C-alpha cells in the first residue's frame, strides 16, 4: 500500500515559450477573449507578474484605449471569465513566424 504522506501528484509539464520577452513599445495583439480577433496594441508597462499595460488601437479609431493587467493568451491558469475587464495579449504573427 503506498504511503500517502510521501506520495506526490505528477506535475503537469510547463509549456515553454521561445518568444522574446515583451518590452516597452513592443507591438502586440490585444483581444477581448481567446475567440475574438486581435487589435493592434503597444506595450506601455510590464508588471512583476508579466502582466502588460497596453495602449489598444481598435480598427477605425484614432485614440487609444488603455488596458492594465493584461495576461498572455497562453496562460493556462487564466480563464476567460477572469479576464473580462482586461482581455488577453498575444504576439503578432511576424514574431510568431520568427520562432
BELSULJO-V177371 format. One line per field, one symbol per residue. phi: phi as a letter, one per 20 degrees, with the letter a starting at -180 (. if undefined). psi: psi as a letter, one per 40 degrees, with the letter a starting at -180 (. if undefined). burial: b if it has 24 or more other ideal C-beta (glycine too) atoms within 12 Angstrom, else e. A space follows every 50 residues. Layout:
# BELSULJO-V177371
phi->???
psi->???
burial->???
This chain:
# BELSULJO-V177371
phi->.feffdfdfffffffedddfffcgnfecddcfbfdefedfbcfdacefem edeceedfgndddedecdmeeffeffedegffdgedmcdbffffffffg
psi->hihedehiihhhhhhhhfiiiiihehhaihidieeiiiihihheihieef iihihhhiheieiihhhifhiidehdehiddefdddaiiiiiddddde.
burial->eeeeeeeeeeeeeeeeeeeeebeeebbbbbbbebeeebbbbbbbeeeeee bbbbbbeeeeeeeebebebbbbbebeebeeeebeebbbbbbeeeeeeee
